[in-house]
């Protein structure tokens, strides 16, 4: 350390050079820049470096020795005393007792808890964690070629184009054919995640105190985004067709729904209910957010057209993600907005910094244009359907006396409800300890939980892993020793 570089003496200062030097050296020791036991330059050397008289440095050193911050010996350079940190710690004012209880945070931030969404899962992926795609089945080599081609052949100097036209056009064509979405390319925003899209929606449509309706039980990330914007989030109950009609006399500012596969139940909203929902949202007063988070995976019938495609009044914002159809680390979501919102929301997207990598966008556009995306989705649709059926059969065989599985027509997870009405969170804790990672249905409730059960993922797990996990579940939930228990534990850990 060159001490002179940390000092700045002003000859015009009325305090004088010696007083300035004393004060600045004391401050450097208080801040920890000069530590206990440090040896300072000699008065002759420091005076030469600062271009001041030697007496100026000598007077400063003598003052600090008198205060107990330095010690000197004959013909030796000054040394900082050993307990300098403790001396300054005693001199600092004690922290206020209420400082920890009243941090400078927003009311929303003060209510955050890691027991809520996002989920505090273990670092290791373990069956039967819901909501995951199987990254082992993804064509990583092909994707790597697309990324490399994007990085080598493209130059992205125009920083104002945050939504790449090539991906917008590829998405428009794909969504029109596969999901019945009606939109122009400039209505599509590309974002880092689906959650980023919810944040953008909340920031641009919600005023503090606005009412927002969400499904109950439902996707907790939506409630988190809307509450962060100051919304009053109200849970709407479900029936066998998804979100029920409500008798509320006052329309909300926004309605959030997952009609293609209700999260978490997997129920599909029929066209008649979708039409009713659209009719209840008066143009200019209520927006509808349609989250089609895993709409690529329908197994038992052709998928219903998106709610957005039925809308003729520009009320629906359509939300999707590539994290389910590809892998979670792709980190690309998209939002289709009504024409009246397109310009404003793209400006807001830039202001909030919700911008996806342009290289990944171009790589994804190429991945879709070359047919790899559709080929992968078709292949995974067959694989996931077989895994769904395998899980349902294993649950009926091993746990039929305890659980009733609801087999969804699509998606990546299913619900199994307890027949005896037992608390699901205790069961989840036992299963996690045993090596099976599931989600408690009651934890997805906005209001007081009405249902108890387990949310089980099947998409990311091969059939031998599913079988091993269900046998471990049987051991935990029935008390009966299923066969192959030790081998099952090894299969889970591997």
PATORMI-588369 format. One record per residue (C-alpha): residue number from 0; residue in one letter; x, y, z. Coordinates in pm, 1 decimal. Layout:
# PATORMI-588369
[atom NUM A [X Y Z]]
...
***
This chain:
# PATORMI-588369
[atom 0 X [0.0 0.0 0.0]]
[atom 1 X [132.1 346.8 -89.3]]
[atom 2 X [-1.6 562.2 191.8]]
[atom 3 X [39.5 891.3 5.9]]
[atom 4 X [-212.1 779.9 -256.8]]
[atom 5 X [-481.3 756.5 14.4]]
[atom 6 X [-422.9 1110.9 138.0]]
[atom 7 X [-543.1 1439.5 -9.9]]
[atom 8 X [-412.3 1749.5 166.9]]
[atom 9 X [-540.0 2096.1 68.4]]
[atom 10 X [-302.8 2385.2 127.0]]
[atom 11 X [-593.2 2630.6 116.2]]
[atom 12 X [-775.7 2456.7 401.7]]
[atom 13 X [-795.1 2667.4 719.0]]
[atom 14 X [-740.2 2356.2 933.3]]
[atom 15 X [-374.5 2342.9 837.7]]
[atom 16 X [-176.1 2059.6 683.1]]
[atom 17 X [-81.6 1885.1 1009.1]]
[atom 18 X [-444.0 1879.2 1133.1]]
[atom 19 X [-563.8 1753.1 795.9]]
[atom 20 X [-303.7 1475.4 793.4]]
[atom 21 X [-392.6 1372.9 1150.6]]
[atom 22 X [-763.3 1358.6 1068.0]]
[atom 23 X [-715.6 1164.7 744.5]]
[atom 24 X [-482.4 907.2 902.6]]
[atom 25 X [-731.0 859.5 1187.4]]
[atom 26 X [-1013.2 807.5 933.3]]
[atom 27 X [-810.4 548.9 740.1]]
[atom 28 X [-757.4 349.9 1060.2]]
[atom 29 X [-1125.3 376.8 1153.0]]
[atom 30 X [-1234.2 246.8 813.2]]
[atom 31 X [-993.8 -46.8 820.7]]
[atom 32 X [-781.7 77.9 529.9]]
[atom 33 X [-488.5 91.7 775.2]]
[atom 34 X [-497.8 -216.7 999.8]]
[atom 35 X [-351.2 -314.3 1335.9]]
[atom 36 X [23.4 -378.3 1320.8]]
[atom 37 X [73.2 -184.7 996.8]]
[atom 38 X [403.2 2.0 970.4]]
[atom 39 X [373.3 359.6 840.0]]
[atom 40 X [638.3 538.4 633.2]]
[atom 41 X [900.9 740.9 812.0]]
[atom 42 X [824.8 1109.5 858.7]]
[atom 43 X [1099.7 1201.6 606.5]]
[atom 44 X [967.8 958.7 342.3]]
[atom 45 X [597.9 1054.3 378.1]]
[atom 46 X [680.9 1425.9 377.7]]
[atom 47 X [867.6 1383.3 48.6]]
[atom 48 X [579.3 1190.3 -109.5]]
[atom 49 X [324.3 1453.2 3.3]]
[atom 50 X [553.7 1747.0 -77.4]]
[atom 51 X [515.7 1896.3 271.0]]
[atom 52 X [755.1 1990.8 547.0]]
[atom 53 X [884.2 1703.8 761.0]]
[atom 54 X [755.5 1882.1 1073.4]]
[atom 55 X [399.2 1853.3 935.3]]
[atom 56 X [421.6 1473.2 932.6]]
[atom 57 X [605.6 1463.7 1267.0]]
[atom 58 X [330.8 1668.2 1437.4]]
[atom 59 X [59.1 1436.9 1295.3]]
[atom 60 X [240.1 1123.3 1410.4]]
[atom 61 X [298.3 1268.1 1759.8]]
[atom 62 X [-71.2 1353.4 1794.7]]
[atom 63 X [-176.1 996.9 1697.1]]
[atom 64 X [78.2 852.9 1941.5]]
[atom 65 X [-71.2 1069.5 2215.8]]
[atom 66 X [-418.3 939.7 2128.7]]
[atom 67 X [-295.3 579.2 2148.8]]
[atom 68 X [-335.7 493.4 1779.6]]
[atom 69 X [38.1 465.7 1701.7]]
[atom 70 X [341.9 347.3 1889.6]]
[atom 71 X [701.9 443.2 1811.2]]
[atom 72 X [1045.2 333.8 1921.7]]
[atom 73 X [1377.8 507.9 1878.8]]
[atom 74 X [1498.6 504.2 1518.5]]
[atom 75 X [1191.8 300.2 1415.8]]
[atom 76 X [898.0 377.1 1183.6]]
[atom 77 X [557.6 427.8 1351.3]]
[atom 78 X [340.4 114.7 1393.6]]
[atom 79 X [-38.6 103.7 1431.3]]
[atom 80 X [-137.7 -32.0 1773.7]]
[atom 81 X [-264.8 -390.4 1790.7]]
[atom 82 X [-613.8 -311.8 1921.1]]
[atom 83 X [-702.0 -34.1 1677.1]]
[atom 84 X [-1024.1 -204.1 1553.6]]
[atom 85 X [-1151.7 -247.1 1908.4]]
[atom 86 X [-1076.4 116.2 1989.5]]
[atom 87 X [-1282.8 244.5 1698.6]]
[atom 88 X [-1561.6 -9.0 1759.1]]
[atom 89 X [-1609.1 134.0 2108.2]]
[atom 90 X [-1620.4 484.1 1963.9]]
[atom 91 X [-1899.8 402.5 1719.9]]
[atom 92 X [-2259.7 460.5 1831.5]]
[atom 93 X [-2449.8 144.9 1929.8]]
[atom 94 X [-2702.2 26.1 1670.6]]
[atom 95 X [-3061.9 116.1 1743.7]]
[atom 96 X [-3260.7 -173.0 1884.4]]
[atom 97 X [-3543.4 -124.3 1637.2]]
[atom 98 X [-3315.4 -114.8 1331.2]]
[atom 99 X [-3352.5 -487.1 1261.1]]
[atom 100 X [-3730.3 -475.1 1302.8]]
[atom 101 X [-3783.6 -171.8 1077.4]]
[atom 102 X [-3561.7 -201.6 768.0]]
[atom 103 X [-3611.6 41.7 483.5]]
[atom 104 X [-3819.2 -197.2 273.9]]
[atom 105 X [-4155.8 -184.1 103.9]]
[atom 106 X [-4458.8 -343.3 272.6]]
[atom 107 X [-4450.1 -613.9 5.6]]
[atom 108 X [-4083.6 -696.6 69.5]]
[atom 109 X [-4140.5 -714.9 445.3]]
[atom 110 X [-4392.2 -994.9 388.9]]
[atom 111 X [-4165.9 -1209.5 171.1]]
[atom 112 X [-4087.8 -1558.4 294.0]]
[atom 113 X [-3884.5 -1840.2 141.6]]
[atom 114 X [-4163.1 -2079.0 240.1]]
[atom 115 X [-4378.0 -1923.6 -32.4]]
[atom 116 X [-4317.7 -1917.7 -406.2]]
[atom 117 X [-4052.5 -1950.7 -553.5]]
[atom 118 X [-4015.2 -2296.6 -407.4]]
[atom 119 X [-3722.0 -2367.2 -177.5]]
[atom 120 X [-3634.2 -2699.7 -333.7]]
[atom 121 X [-3323.7 -2904.8 -275.0]]
[atom 122 X [-3035.2 -2842.8 -513.2]]
[atom 123 X [-3048.1 -3199.1 -645.6]]
[atom 124 X [-3329.4 -3295.6 -882.5]]
[atom 125 X [-3520.2 -3583.7 -731.2]]
[atom 126 X [-3834.0 -3766.6 -840.8]]
[atom 127 X [-4116.2 -3666.4 -848.6]]
[atom 128 X [-4057.1 -3292.0 -851.6]]
[atom 129 X [-4338.4 -3131.6 -1056.1]]
[atom 130 X [-4311.3 -2885.3 -1341.5]]
[atom 131 X [-3984.0 -3003.7 -1491.4]]
[atom 132 X [-3904.7 -3109.3 -1846.1]]
[atom 133 X [-3659.7 -3393.7 -1900.9]]
[atom 134 X [-3337.0 -3221.1 -2001.2]]
[atom 135 X [-3177.3 -3560.2 -2068.8]]
[atom 136 X [-3401.7 -3603.8 -2372.9]]
[atom 137 X [-3329.5 -3260.8 -2520.0]]
[atom 138 X [-3117.4 -3245.1 -2840.1]]
[atom 139 X [-2832.7 -3051.2 -2681.6]]
[atom 140 X [-2593.6 -3096.5 -2975.8]]
[atom 141 X [-2842.5 -2946.9 -3220.7]]
[atom 142 X [-2916.1 -2659.8 -2982.2]]
[atom 143 X [-2543.2 -2596.1 -2939.4]]
[atom 144 X [-2505.2 -2568.5 -3318.6]]
[atom 145 X [-2789.3 -2315.5 -3328.3]]
[atom 146 X [-2623.9 -2109.9 -3055.1]]
[atom 147 X [-2288.4 -2123.0 -3228.4]]
[atom 148 X [-2438.9 -2021.4 -3560.6]]
[atom 149 X [-2613.6 -1729.2 -3392.1]]
[atom 150 X [-2296.4 -1613.2 -3220.4]]
[atom 151 X [-2075.5 -1638.0 -3529.5]]
[atom 152 X [-2302.1 -1513.6 -3807.0]]
[atom 153 X [-2492.9 -1234.0 -3637.8]]
[atom 154 X [-2388.9 -888.1 -3530.3]]
[atom 155 X [-2626.5 -713.0 -3293.6]]
[atom 156 X [-2525.1 -349.3 -3282.1]]
[atom 157 X [-2878.4 -207.3 -3272.8]]
[atom 158 X [-2957.8 -215.4 -2900.2]]
[atom 159 X [-3307.3 -72.9 -2954.0]]
[atom 160 X [-3434.4 -399.2 -3108.0]]
[atom 161 X [-3493.5 -605.9 -2794.9]]
[atom 162 X [-3749.2 -841.7 -2953.7]]
[atom 163 X [-3583.5 -1008.3 -3251.5]]
[atom 164 X [-3808.2 -1005.1 -3562.5]]
[atom 165 X [-3701.7 -1357.3 -3663.6]]
[atom 166 X [-3824.0 -1509.2 -3335.4]]
[atom 167 X [-4139.1 -1296.6 -3329.8]]
[atom 168 X [-4233.7 -1424.1 -3673.5]]
[atom 169 X [-4151.5 -1785.0 -3587.6]]
[atom 170 X [-4364.0 -1759.5 -3272.1]]
[atom 171 X [-4653.4 -1598.5 -3457.0]]
[atom 172 X [-4663.1 -1880.8 -3712.2]]
[atom 173 X [-4627.3 -2154.2 -3450.3]]
[atom 174 X [-4890.0 -2015.9 -3211.2]]
[atom 175 X [-5141.0 -1957.6 -3488.1]]
[atom 176 X [-5121.6 -2319.3 -3608.3]]
[atom 177 X [-5076.5 -2501.2 -3277.2]]
[atom 178 X [-5278.3 -2287.6 -3033.8]]
[atom 179 X [-5515.8 -2077.2 -3245.0]]
[atom 180 X [-5356.4 -1749.4 -3131.7]]
[atom 181 X [-5445.1 -1450.6 -3352.9]]
[atom 182 X [-5171.6 -1185.3 -3354.2]]
[atom 183 X [-4920.8 -994.8 -3561.7]]
[atom 184 X [-4550.3 -1034.9 -3498.2]]
[atom 185 X [-4520.5 -690.4 -3335.0]]
[atom 186 X [-4770.2 -795.3 -3067.2]]
[atom 187 X [-4524.9 -1057.6 -2936.0]]
[atom 188 X [-4273.6 -963.9 -2666.7]]
[atom 189 X [-3982.0 -1197.5 -2588.6]]
[atom 190 X [-3881.7 -1200.9 -2221.9]]
[atom 191 X [-3629.0 -1381.3 -2001.0]]
[atom 192 X [-3897.9 -1590.8 -1828.2]]
[atom 193 X [-4273.0 -1627.3 -1798.8]]
[atom 194 X [-4243.2 -1469.9 -1454.1]]
[atom 195 X [-4084.4 -1164.6 -1616.1]]
[atom 196 X [-4393.3 -1140.4 -1837.2]]
[atom 197 X [-4614.9 -1138.6 -1527.3]]
[atom 198 X [-4398.6 -866.3 -1375.7]]
[atom 199 X [-4437.4 -659.9 -1693.4]]
[atom 200 X [-4814.5 -709.0 -1694.5]]
[atom 201 X [-4841.2 -607.1 -1330.7]]
[atom 202 X [-4625.2 -296.7 -1380.4]]
[atom 203 X [-4825.6 -172.0 -1678.5]]
[atom 204 X [-5185.6 -255.8 -1585.4]]
[atom 205 X [-5220.4 -250.7 -1206.1]]
[atom 206 X [-5267.6 45.2 -976.0]]
[atom 207 X [-5221.8 -17.2 -603.6]]
[atom 208 X [-5549.2 -139.4 -457.9]]
[atom 209 X [-5683.2 -289.1 -783.3]]
[atom 210 X [-5865.3 -620.2 -749.4]]
[atom 211 X [-5709.0 -918.8 -927.1]]
[atom 212 X [-5877.0 -1258.3 -949.2]]
[atom 213 X [-5664.9 -1572.3 -964.2]]
[atom 214 X [-5748.4 -1939.8 -947.4]]
[atom 215 X [-5751.0 -2098.5 -601.5]]
[atom 216 X [-5557.9 -2323.4 -578.6]]
[atom 217 X [-5341.8 -2177.2 -848.1]]
[atom 218 X [-5000.2 -2068.9 -964.7]]
[atom 219 X [-4836.1 -1880.3 -676.0]]
[atom 220 X [-4597.6 -1688.5 -902.6]]
[atom 221 X [-4887.7 -1493.2 -1047.9]]
[atom 222 X [-5012.4 -1384.9 -706.3]]
[atom 223 X [-4654.7 -1285.6 -613.5]]
[atom 224 X [-4617.9 -1059.3 -918.9]]
[atom 225 X [-4956.1 -891.2 -870.3]]
[atom 226 X [-4909.3 -837.0 -497.3]]
[atom 227 X [-4572.1 -676.1 -565.2]]
[atom 228 X [-4759.6 -415.6 -771.4]]
[atom 229 X [-4996.3 -349.0 -481.2]]
[atom 230 X [-5294.7 -548.5 -608.3]]
[atom 231 X [-5560.8 -697.1 -386.1]]
[atom 232 X [-5541.8 -1061.9 -496.3]]
[atom 233 X [-5864.9 -1260.3 -457.2]]
[atom 234 X [-5878.5 -1637.5 -499.5]]
[atom 235 X [-6162.2 -1781.8 -711.8]]
[atom 236 X [-6268.3 -2141.1 -645.2]]
[atom 237 X [-6253.3 -2421.8 -901.7]]
[atom 238 X [-6499.6 -2682.2 -1017.8]]
[atom 239 X [-6445.8 -2971.1 -1260.6]]
[atom 240 X [-6406.4 -2720.1 -1546.5]]
[atom 241 X [-6156.3 -2487.4 -1380.7]]
[atom 242 X [-6215.8 -2132.1 -1258.7]]
[atom 243 X [-6579.8 -2084.9 -1154.6]]
[atom 244 X [-6799.4 -1786.2 -1227.2]]
[atom 245 X [-6817.7 -1545.4 -935.9]]
[atom 246 X [-7112.2 -1343.5 -811.8]]
[atom 247 X [-6902.8 -1038.3 -735.1]]
[atom 248 X [-7079.9 -717.9 -833.1]]
[atom 249 X [-6761.2 -523.5 -903.4]]
[atom 250 X [-6541.0 -630.2 -1194.2]]
[atom 251 X [-6169.6 -679.0 -1120.5]]
[atom 252 X [-5888.6 -501.2 -1300.4]]
[atom 253 X [-5737.5 -830.8 -1407.6]]
[atom 254 X [-5823.4 -1202.4 -1417.5]]
[atom 255 X [-5544.2 -1462.4 -1423.7]]
[atom 256 X [-5631.2 -1809.0 -1553.0]]
[atom 257 X [-5470.0 -2127.7 -1687.8]]
[atom 258 X [-5754.8 -2266.3 -1901.5]]
[atom 259 X [-5564.1 -2521.9 -2111.3]]
[atom 260 X [-5427.0 -2710.0 -1808.1]]
[atom 261 X [-5534.8 -2551.2 -1483.3]]
[atom 262 X [-5242.3 -2524.9 -1245.6]]
[atom 263 X [-5221.2 -2746.4 -1044.4]]
[atom 264 X [-5522.2 -2970.0 -1118.4]]
[atom 265 X [-5470.9 -3007.1 -1495.1]]
[atom 266 X [-5841.5 -2946.6 -1565.2]]
[atom 267 X [-5935.3 -2813.1 -1907.7]]
[atom 268 X [-6177.7 -2522.3 -1935.4]]
[atom 269 X [-6443.4 -2597.4 -2202.0]]
[atom 270 X [-6533.8 -2350.6 -2474.1]]
[atom 271 X [-6864.4 -2256.6 -2308.2]]
[atom 272 X [-6685.5 -2154.9 -1985.5]]
[atom 273 X [-6423.5 -1966.6 -2183.9]]
[atom 274 X [-6695.2 -1772.3 -2361.6]]
[atom 275 X [-6856.2 -1686.7 -2026.9]]
[atom 276 X [-6521.3 -1568.4 -1893.2]]
[atom 277 X [-6468.3 -1342.0 -2193.4]]
[atom 278 X [-6819.7 -1201.3 -2157.9]]
[atom 279 X [-6754.1 -1116.2 -1793.1]]
[atom 280 X [-6449.0 -904.7 -1882.1]]
[atom 281 X [-6584.3 -572.2 -2005.1]]
[atom 282 X [-6349.5 -409.7 -2260.5]]
[atom 283 X [-6166.6 -113.7 -2113.5]]
[atom 284 X [-6222.7 -229.6 -1754.5]]
[atom 285 X [-6083.7 -583.0 -1715.1]]
[atom 286 X [-5782.5 -759.5 -1863.6]]
[atom 287 X [-5753.6 -1137.4 -1881.8]]
[atom 288 X [-5412.6 -1303.8 -1853.7]]
[atom 289 X [-5406.6 -1650.6 -2009.9]]
[atom 290 X [-5107.8 -1855.8 -1895.4]]
[atom 291 X [-5052.9 -2145.5 -2138.2]]
[atom 292 X [-4745.7 -2271.0 -1952.7]]
[atom 293 X [-4739.4 -2629.3 -2090.0]]
[atom 294 X [-4987.4 -2607.9 -2376.1]]
[atom 295 X [-4768.0 -2820.7 -2605.0]]
[atom 296 X [-4853.6 -3137.2 -2415.1]]
[atom 297 X [-5204.1 -3272.4 -2482.7]]
[atom 298 X [-5238.5 -3650.8 -2482.2]]
[atom 299 X [-5599.9 -3763.4 -2502.3]]
[atom 300 X [-5747.6 -3523.5 -2758.6]]
[atom 301 X [-5663.6 -3228.1 -2976.4]]
[atom 302 X [-5595.7 -2913.1 -2774.4]]
[atom 303 X [-5866.6 -2651.5 -2746.6]]
[atom 304 X [-5799.9 -2314.7 -2910.2]]
[atom 305 X [-5645.0 -2059.3 -2683.0]]
[atom 306 X [-5873.3 -1818.2 -2502.1]]
[atom 307 X [-5687.5 -1541.3 -2683.5]]
[atom 308 X [-5803.7 -1675.6 -3018.2]]
[atom 309 X [-6168.2 -1645.6 -2910.5]]
[atom 310 X [-6128.0 -1285.1 -2800.0]]
[atom 311 X [-6252.5 -1021.8 -3044.9]]
[atom 312 X [-6228.0 -721.1 -2811.6]]
[atom 313 X [-5854.9 -715.9 -2731.7]]
[atom 314 X [-5893.6 -814.4 -2365.2]]
[atom 315 X [-5657.8 -1115.0 -2341.2]]
[atom 316 X [-5282.8 -1118.4 -2280.1]]
[atom 317 X [-5143.9 -1460.5 -2373.6]]
[atom 318 X [-4840.6 -1591.9 -2187.2]]
[atom 319 X [-4612.5 -1886.5 -2266.3]]
[atom 320 X [-4266.1 -2026.7 -2201.9]]
[atom 321 X [-4006.9 -2253.5 -2363.1]]
[atom 322 X [-3896.9 -2383.9 -2022.1]]
[atom 323 X [-4154.1 -2665.7 -2033.9]]
[atom 324 X [-4131.4 -2761.3 -2402.0]]
[atom 325 X [-3748.3 -2750.6 -2407.2]]
[atom 326 X [-3546.0 -2720.9 -2084.2]]
[atom 327 X [-3563.4 -2484.8 -1787.8]]
[atom 328 X [-3222.7 -2330.8 -1864.5]]
[atom 329 X [-3339.3 -2189.3 -2199.8]]
[atom 330 X [-3479.3 -1892.5 -2003.2]]
[atom 331 X [-3712.1 -1758.9 -2272.0]]
[atom 332 X [-4075.2 -1666.4 -2224.8]]
[atom 333 X [-4311.9 -1471.5 -2446.0]]
[atom 334 X [-4616.0 -1251.7 -2415.2]]
[atom 335 X [-4878.1 -1181.8 -2683.1]]
[atom 336 X [-5049.7 -850.4 -2606.4]]
[atom 337 X [-5350.6 -675.5 -2760.3]]
[atom 338 X [-5265.3 -418.0 -3030.5]]
[atom 339 X [-5368.0 -134.1 -2797.1]]
[atom 340 X [-5093.0 -233.7 -2550.5]]
[atom 341 X [-4814.1 -339.3 -2784.9]]
[atom 342 X [-4620.5 -11.3 -2805.8]]
[atom 343 X [-4657.6 80.7 -2438.6]]
[atom 344 X [-4556.8 -262.1 -2312.8]]
[atom 345 X [-4250.5 -279.5 -2536.0]]
[atom 346 X [-4134.2 57.7 -2400.5]]
[atom 347 X [-4202.0 -63.7 -2044.5]]
[atom 348 X [-4010.5 -383.5 -2119.9]]
[atom 349 X [-3700.9 -177.1 -2200.7]]
[atom 350 X [-3742.0 49.7 -1899.7]]
[atom 351 X [-3768.5 -250.4 -1664.5]]
[atom 352 X [-3476.3 -429.5 -1828.2]]
[atom 353 X [-3681.5 -743.7 -1901.1]]
[atom 354 X [-3474.5 -831.4 -2205.6]]
[atom 355 X [-3379.2 -1179.9 -2325.1]]
[atom 356 X [-3039.7 -1251.5 -2481.3]]
[atom 357 X [-3049.1 -1160.2 -2849.3]]
[atom 358 X [-2814.2 -1448.9 -2930.9]]
[atom 359 X [-3048.8 -1697.6 -2764.7]]
[atom 360 X [-3345.0 -1539.5 -2943.3]]
[atom 361 X [-3179.5 -1581.3 -3283.4]]
[atom 362 X [-3069.4 -1935.9 -3199.2]]
[atom 363 X [-3424.4 -2024.9 -3096.7]]
[atom 364 X [-3563.3 -1874.2 -3417.4]]
[atom 365 X [-3330.8 -2098.4 -3614.7]]
[atom 366 X [-3417.7 -2401.3 -3400.3]]
[atom 367 X [-3784.6 -2345.0 -3483.9]]
[atom 368 X [-3735.0 -2257.2 -3851.5]]
[atom 369 X [-3533.4 -2576.1 -3912.7]]
[atom 370 X [-3811.7 -2791.6 -3765.1]]
[atom 371 X [-3621.4 -2908.2 -3457.5]]
[atom 372 X [-3863.4 -2755.8 -3207.6]]
[atom 373 X [-4174.3 -2926.6 -3344.4]]
[atom 374 X [-3989.2 -3257.1 -3381.3]]
[atom 375 X [-3878.3 -3239.2 -3017.9]]
[atom 376 X [-4228.3 -3150.4 -2893.4]]
[atom 377 X [-4387.0 -3438.6 -3086.2]]
[atom 378 X [-4132.8 -3683.8 -2948.4]]
[atom 379 X [-4169.8 -3561.7 -2588.9]]
[atom 380 X [-4548.1 -3572.1 -2617.1]]
[atom 381 X [-4528.0 -3948.7 -2672.6]]
[atom 382 X [-4272.6 -3997.1 -2394.3]]
[atom 383 X [-4459.3 -3787.0 -2140.1]]
[atom 384 X [-4790.0 -3958.5 -2210.9]]
[atom 385 X [-4630.8 -4298.6 -2141.0]]
[atom 386 X [-4478.7 -4163.7 -1817.6]]
[atom 387 X [-4811.9 -4019.0 -1708.1]]
[atom 388 X [-4981.5 -4354.2 -1760.6]]
[atom 389 X [-4699.4 -4537.8 -1582.9]]
[atom 390 X [-4724.4 -4310.9 -1278.5]]
[atom 391 X [-5103.4 -4341.9 -1261.4]]
[atom 392 X [-5084.8 -4721.4 -1282.5]]
[atom 393 X [-4810.4 -4741.2 -1017.4]]
[atom 394 X [-5009.4 -4520.2 -779.7]]
[atom 395 X [-5321.7 -4733.9 -824.2]]
[atom 396 X [-5124.0 -5053.5 -766.6]]
[atom 397 X [-4909.2 -4944.0 -471.8]]
[atom 398 X [-5114.3 -4666.8 -306.2]]
[atom 399 X [-5471.9 -4723.2 -420.2]]
[atom 400 X [-5596.5 -4756.4 -64.6]]
[atom 401 X [-5443.8 -4421.9 35.8]]
[atom 402 X [-5450.9 -4195.1 -271.0]]
[atom 403 X [-5685.0 -4120.9 -558.5]]
[atom 404 X [-5494.8 -4002.6 -864.2]]
[atom 405 X [-5653.3 -3753.3 -1103.6]]
[atom 406 X [-5514.3 -3833.3 -1447.7]]
[atom 407 X [-5500.7 -3509.4 -1650.7]]
[atom 408 X [-5555.0 -3503.5 -2028.7]]
[atom 409 X [-5222.6 -3326.4 -2068.8]]
[atom 410 X [-4948.2 -3142.2 -1888.4]]
[atom 411 X [-4645.5 -3258.1 -1691.9]]
[atom 412 X [-4785.1 -3340.5 -1346.8]]
[atom 413 X [-5086.0 -3489.8 -1173.8]]
[atom 414 X [-5264.4 -3462.9 -840.6]]
[atom 415 X [-5316.8 -3751.0 -599.1]]
[atom 416 X [-5561.1 -3678.1 -315.3]]
[atom 417 X [-5566.2 -3847.9 23.1]]
[atom 418 X [-5874.3 -4060.7 74.0]]
[atom 419 X [-5865.9 -4015.9 451.4]]
[atom 420 X [-5823.7 -3636.8 437.0]]
[atom 421 X [-5489.2 -3639.9 615.3]]
[atom 422 X [-5266.5 -3329.5 620.1]]
[atom 423 X [-5050.5 -3322.7 310.8]]
[atom 424 X [-4761.7 -3110.0 437.2]]
[atom 425 X [-4652.2 -3367.3 697.2]]
[atom 426 X [-4658.8 -3633.6 426.3]]
[atom 427 X [-4448.1 -3415.4 195.5]]
[atom 428 X [-4188.5 -3368.3 470.2]]
[atom 429 X [-4156.8 -3744.0 521.3]]
[atom 430 X [-4131.1 -3808.4 149.1]]
[atom 431 X [-3860.3 -3547.1 98.1]]
[atom 432 X [-3652.4 -3705.0 375.1]]
[atom 433 X [-3694.7 -4042.6 201.7]]
[atom 434 X [-3581.2 -3900.3 -132.5]]
[atom 435 X [-3907.5 -3828.5 -316.7]]
[atom 436 X [-3977.2 -3460.9 -383.7]]
[atom 437 X [-4343.4 -3366.4 -428.3]]
[atom 438 X [-4555.5 -3058.5 -355.5]]
[atom 439 X [-4839.7 -3023.3 -106.5]]
[atom 440 X [-5164.8 -2925.8 -276.9]]
[atom 441 X [-5264.0 -2717.5 25.2]]
[atom 442 X [-4953.9 -2498.7 -21.2]]
[atom 443 X [-5097.3 -2369.5 -350.2]]
[atom 444 X [-5411.5 -2227.8 -190.6]]
[atom 445 X [-5455.3 -1850.9 -172.5]]
[atom 446 X [-5719.8 -1865.6 96.7]]
[atom 447 X [-5776.7 -2137.2 358.2]]
[atom 448 X [-5684.8 -2472.4 196.8]]
[atom 449 X [-5987.9 -2681.1 103.8]]
[atom 450 X [-5803.5 -2976.4 -49.3]]
[atom 451 X [-5514.4 -3190.6 63.4]]
[atom 452 X [-5308.9 -3401.1 -170.4]]
[atom 453 X [-4981.4 -3434.4 -353.6]]
[atom 454 X [-4866.4 -3271.5 -676.0]]
[atom 455 X [-4648.2 -3526.2 -856.3]]
[atom 456 X [-4434.1 -3458.0 -1162.2]]
[atom 457 X [-4389.5 -3729.2 -1423.4]]
[atom 458 X [-4235.6 -3553.8 -1725.4]]
[atom 459 X [-3873.7 -3536.5 -1607.2]]
[atom 460 X [-3854.7 -3892.6 -1474.1]]
[atom 461 X [-3802.2 -4219.9 -1655.8]]
[atom 462 X [-4027.0 -4515.7 -1584.5]]
[atom 463 X [-3777.8 -4698.4 -1361.8]]
[atom 464 X [-3733.7 -4378.5 -1157.1]]
[atom 465 X [-4110.3 -4333.8 -1129.6]]
[atom 466 X [-4155.5 -4693.7 -1015.0]]
[atom 467 X [-3883.0 -4661.0 -752.6]]
[atom 468 X [-4029.2 -4334.3 -623.6]]
[atom 469 X [-4381.7 -4477.4 -590.4]]
[atom 470 X [-4250.5 -4777.8 -393.7]]
[atom 471 X [-4074.0 -4538.8 -154.2]]
[atom 472 X [-4399.7 -4343.5 -124.1]]
[atom 473 X [-4582.3 -4664.3 -34.5]]
[atom 474 X [-4330.6 -4736.5 240.3]]
[atom 475 X [-4373.9 -4386.4 383.3]]
[atom 476 X [-4751.3 -4347.5 352.7]]
[atom 477 X [-4882.6 -4696.8 426.1]]
[atom 478 X [-4621.1 -4835.5 662.9]]
[atom 479 X [-4597.1 -5146.8 445.4]]
[atom 480 X [-4257.5 -5252.0 325.2]]
[atom 481 X [-4261.7 -5256.2 -54.7]]
[atom 482 X [-4018.0 -5479.2 -236.2]]
[atom 483 X [-3681.6 -5355.8 -365.6]]
[atom 484 X [-3660.5 -5076.7 -110.0]]
[atom 485 X [-3279.7 -5050.0 -97.3]]
[atom 486 X [-3246.9 -5065.7 -474.2]]
[atom 487 X [-3515.9 -4796.7 -503.5]]
[atom 488 X [-3315.0 -4565.1 -276.8]]
[atom 489 X [-3008.8 -4618.6 -496.9]]
[atom 490 X [-3213.0 -4546.0 -811.1]]
[atom 491 X [-3336.6 -4217.5 -657.9]]
[atom 492 X [-2990.4 -4107.7 -546.9]]
[atom 493 X [-2836.3 -4187.6 -883.7]]
***
